[in-house]
Amino acid sequence: MKAISMVNFFKMGVMFALFMFGACSTEESDGWLERPDNFGESLYERHLKKGTSAAFECTVYSRDNHVSLEMNLDLVVYQSELSAVYDVEVGEPTYYYVDLAFTGMFQDEAPDFCEGIKKSVDGMKTSCSKSSVKGKAKLADVSAAASSLMLGNMVTALKSQCDDFYDAYKEQMAEFPGRWSYGDGSEVTEPALLCDVNVSADTLYMNVDYSTRSMSMVVTHYNYNGAPTGSFMVLESYAGVSPDTLAKVCNAYRQESDISGVYCEGSTISYLAPEAQEGQILTLEDMAVVYKKEVCPGLLDGSLSMEDLWFND
């Protein structure tokens, strides 16, 4: 199991629904979208989950003269959430609403979110803050006779938007460890019986036990001739893992550009990993936090396996 020092932060810009509504009024329109308790009948759903790291869901709804898209993205390990609602109210007049709410790392993207909403539709009025963006545009009137056709077109457009969100976030979430789940909970492996991490006397210890195999890892600062080298020395020891599997793990480690000095003998694997990650010096305590908050929960509930971490599956 390669030492996961720090998952790379990524900037994730929201893809905005761009619809062709015809001429739009620039008349000022007051009142933002009030999210209803019930968006109506669910017409279309796309779901994703990657281990315990990230989860995505997108649903298209219909109610009365409204068609809505609700999208939620939860990056658990970063305590960051993004919730978006796109709503089209068809009639005379027709309104297009956007409501974004976000926490954590997504707040860094607030100015871009705001600018994107402003440019998405001519005449879009916006209200922006560090944690939310609200938008409303008054569109061309749609008569009662044409409303069914318009609502059908909007359902098709929002379904396509869900697909675009799904494809974009699946690509982004691929960098997280863990097995894919598509909303039915089927992609779960054997859960670990034990996952314990602690730091003592400048050494990190991690132990993972399953019913038929186990892993222990010891991480220390690597010094050469008494001088620090800016690297961690990592020693992994396995029990119950076949020699063929260990040989594949060893080969996979040797292909990694961010670790060096990979040495494999019997049931042990050792290597050097840099202390510097993304321009920051990682401490053993930092590493312990990542393992406790990101890795152990997934191993214990079966959404992560040792294979996922060995081979970046």
C-alpha positions in Angstrom: 0.0 0.0 0.0 1.8 3.1 -1.2 1.9 5.9 1.4 -0.8 8.4 0.5 0.7 11.6 1.7 -1.8 14.1 0.5 -4.5 13.8 -2.2 -4.0 16.6 -4.7 -6.4 19.5 -4.4 -8.1 20.2 -7.6 -10.0 23.2 -8.9 -13.4 22.1 -10.1 -15.3 24.7 -12.1 -19.0 24.1 -12.3 -20.2 23.4 -15.9 -23.2 25.7 -16.5 -26.3 24.7 -18.3 -26.5 26.9 -21.5 -29.9 26.8 -23.2 -31.1 28.5 -26.3 -34.3 30.3 -25.1 -34.7 32.9 -27.8 -34.8 36.6 -27.0 -34.5 37.3 -23.3 -35.9 40.3 -21.5 -33.6 42.6 -19.6 -36.4 43.7 -17.4 -35.5 43.5 -13.7 -37.2 40.6 -11.9 -37.2 40.3 -8.2 -37.2 37.1 -6.1 -34.7 34.2 -6.1 -35.5 30.5 -6.3 -37.0 29.1 -3.1 -35.9 25.5 -3.1 -39.1 23.4 -2.6 -39.3 20.6 -0.1 -40.2 18.3 -3.0 -39.0 19.0 -6.6 -41.7 16.7 -7.9 -41.5 13.5 -10.0 -38.0 12.1 -10.5 -37.5 11.6 -14.3 -33.7 10.8 -14.5 -30.9 10.0 -12.1 -27.1 9.6 -12.3 -25.1 8.6 -9.3 -21.4 8.1 -8.5 -19.3 7.3 -5.4 -15.6 6.7 -5.1 -14.6 4.9 -1.9 -15.3 7.2 1.1 -13.7 10.1 -0.7 -16.3 11.6 -2.9 -19.9 11.2 -3.9 -22.0 12.7 -6.8 -25.7 12.6 -7.6 -27.7 14.4 -10.2 -31.5 14.2 -10.7 -34.0 15.7 -13.1 -37.5 16.5 -11.8 -40.8 17.7 -13.1 -43.7 19.4 -11.3 -46.5 21.4 -12.7 -44.9 23.9 -15.0 -41.4 23.4 -13.7 -38.5 21.3 -14.8 -35.5 21.1 -12.3 -32.1 19.7 -12.1 -30.6 19.1 -8.6 -26.9 18.2 -8.4 -24.8 17.5 -5.3 -21.1 16.8 -5.0 -19.6 15.9 -1.7 -15.8 15.7 -1.3 -15.8 14.1 2.1 -12.0 14.1 2.7 -11.9 17.9 2.1 -15.1 18.7 4.0 -16.3 20.4 0.9 -19.8 20.3 -0.7 -21.3 21.8 -3.8 -25.1 21.8 -4.3 -26.7 23.2 -7.5 -30.3 23.6 -8.7 -31.3 24.7 -12.2 -35.0 25.4 -12.5 -37.1 26.4 -15.5 -40.6 27.8 -14.8 -42.5 27.7 -18.1 -45.3 30.2 -18.7 -46.0 33.8 -19.5 -43.4 34.9 -18.5 -40.9 32.0 -18.3 -38.2 32.2 -15.7 -34.8 30.4 -15.5 -33.4 30.1 -11.9 -30.0 29.0 -10.7 -29.1 28.4 -7.1 -25.6 27.3 -6.0 -24.5 26.6 -2.4 -21.0 25.5 -1.5 -18.6 25.0 1.4 -14.9 24.3 1.9 -12.5 24.4 -1.0 -15.4 25.3 -3.4 -15.5 28.7 -1.8 -12.3 29.6 -3.5 -14.2 29.2 -6.8 -17.0 31.7 -5.8 -15.9 34.5 -8.1 -15.7 32.1 -11.1 -19.1 30.5 -10.2 -20.6 34.0 -10.1 -19.1 35.1 -13.4 -20.2 31.9 -15.1 -23.8 32.3 -14.0 -23.8 35.9 -15.1 -22.7 34.9 -18.6 -24.9 31.8 -19.0 -28.0 33.6 -20.2 -28.5 37.2 -21.4 -30.2 39.3 -18.8 -29.2 37.0 -15.9 -29.5 38.8 -12.6 -27.3 37.5 -9.8 -26.6 37.6 -6.1 -23.2 36.3 -5.1 -21.4 35.6 -1.9 -18.5 33.5 -0.7 -20.9 30.5 -0.1 -23.6 30.9 -2.7 -24.6 32.2 -6.1 -28.2 32.9 -7.0 -29.4 33.7 -10.5 -32.7 34.6 -12.2 -33.5 35.4 -15.8 -36.8 36.4 -17.4 -37.1 34.6 -20.7 -39.4 34.8 -23.7 -43.1 34.0 -23.0 -44.3 30.5 -23.7 -48.0 30.1 -24.4 -50.1 27.4 -22.8 -50.3 25.7 -26.2 -46.5 25.5 -26.5 -45.7 24.8 -22.9 -45.8 21.0 -23.2 -43.3 21.1 -26.0 -41.1 23.5 -24.1 -41.2 21.4 -20.9 -40.3 18.3 -22.9 -37.3 20.1 -24.5 -36.2 21.2 -21.1 -36.3 17.7 -19.7 -34.1 16.5 -22.6 -31.7 19.4 -22.1 -31.4 18.8 -18.3 -30.9 15.1 -18.8 -28.1 15.9 -21.1 -26.7 18.3 -18.5 -26.8 15.5 -15.9 -24.8 13.3 -18.2 -22.2 16.1 -18.8 -21.9 16.6 -15.0 -21.5 12.8 -14.5 -18.8 12.5 -17.2 -16.9 15.5 -15.9 -16.9 14.5 -12.2 -16.2 10.8 -12.9 -13.0 12.0 -14.6 -12.1 14.3 -11.7 -13.0 11.7 -9.1 -10.9 9.0 -10.8 -7.9 10.4 -8.9 -9.4 9.4 -5.5 -8.7 5.9 -4.1 -11.5 3.5 -3.8 -13.9 1.4 -5.8 -16.6 2.9 -8.0 -20.2 2.6 -6.8 -23.1 3.7 -9.0 -25.7 4.2 -6.3 -26.7 0.6 -5.5 -23.9 -0.2 -3.0 -22.8 -3.2 -5.0 -19.1 -2.3 -5.4 -18.0 -3.2 -1.9 -15.1 -5.5 -1.0 -14.4 -7.4 2.2 -14.1 -4.9 5.1 -11.0 -4.8 7.2 -11.4 -6.0 10.8 -8.8 -3.5 12.1 -7.2 -0.3 10.9 -5.0 1.3 13.5 -2.7 4.3 13.0 -0.5 6.0 15.6 2.7 8.1 15.8 5.2 7.4 18.5 8.9 8.5 18.9 9.1 10.0 15.4 7.7 6.9 13.8 4.3 6.2 12.2 2.8 2.8 12.6 -0.2 1.5 10.7 -1.8 -2.0 11.0 -4.6 -3.4 8.9 -6.1 -6.8 9.5 -8.5 -8.9 7.5 -9.7 -12.4 8.1 -7.0 -14.0 5.9 -4.3 -11.4 5.5 -2.7 -8.4 7.2 -0.4 -5.5 6.6 1.8 -3.4 8.8 3.6 -0.3 7.8 6.3 1.7 9.5 7.3 5.2 8.3 10.3 7.1 9.6 12.3 10.1 8.5 15.3 8.9 6.4 18.7 10.3 7.3 22.0 9.6 5.6 25.2 9.9 7.6 23.2 11.6 10.3 21.8 14.3 8.0 18.2 14.6 6.9 17.4 13.8 3.2 13.9 15.2 2.9 12.5 11.7 2.5 10.5 9.2 4.4 11.6 5.6 4.7 8.6 3.3 4.4 8.6 -0.4 5.3 5.6 -2.5 4.5 5.2 -6.1 5.8 2.5 -8.5 4.7 1.0 -11.8 5.8 -1.4 -14.0 3.9 -0.6 -12.3 0.6 0.6 -14.6 -2.2 4.1 -14.2 -3.7 2.6 -13.5 -7.2 0.6 -10.6 -5.8 3.5 -9.2 -3.9 5.6 -9.4 -7.1 2.9 -7.4 -8.9 2.8 -4.8 -6.1 6.6 -4.5 -6.2 6.5 -3.9 -9.9 3.7 -1.3 -9.6 5.7 0.6 -7.0 8.7 0.7 -9.3 6.6 2.4 -11.9 5.7 5.2 -9.6 7.6 8.4 -10.3 7.2 9.9 -6.8 8.9 7.1 -4.9 12.4 5.7 -5.2 14.7 3.0 -3.9 12.0 0.3 -4.0 13.4 -3.0 -2.5 11.3 -6.2 -2.3 12.3 -9.3 -0.3 9.9 -12.0 0.7 6.8 -10.5 2.3 8.4 -7.0 2.8 8.6 -4.0 0.6 10.6 -0.8 1.4 11.0 2.5 -0.5 11.7 6.2 -0.1 8.9 8.8 -0.4 9.5 12.6 -0.5 8.4 14.7 2.5 7.6 17.6 0.2 4.1 17.3 -1.3 2.6 20.1 -3.5 5.2 22.5 -2.2 4.5 21.7 1.5 6.5 19.6 3.9 4.5 16.7 5.2 5.0 15.6 8.8 4.3 12.2 10.2 1.4 13.7 12.0 -0.1 15.0 8.7 0.3 11.6 7.2 -1.4 10.0 10.2 -4.4 12.3 9.8 -4.8 11.4 6.1 -4.7 7.7 6.9 -7.1 8.0 9.8 -9.6 10.2 8.0 -9.3 9.0 4.4 -7.9 5.5 4.3 -9.1 3.7 7.4 -12.8 4.5 7.0 -12.8 3.1 3.5 -10.9 -0.1 4.4 -13.2 -0.7 7.4 -16.5 -0.3 5.4 -15.2 -2.1 2.3 -15.3 0.8 -0.1 -11.5 0.6 -0.3 -9.3 -2.4 -0.6 -5.5 -3.0 -0.4 -5.7 -3.7 -4.2 -7.2 -0.2 -4.8 -4.3 1.4 -3.0 -1.6 -0.9 -4.4 -2.6 -0.4 -8.0 -4.6 2.9 -8.0 -7.6 1.1 -9.3 
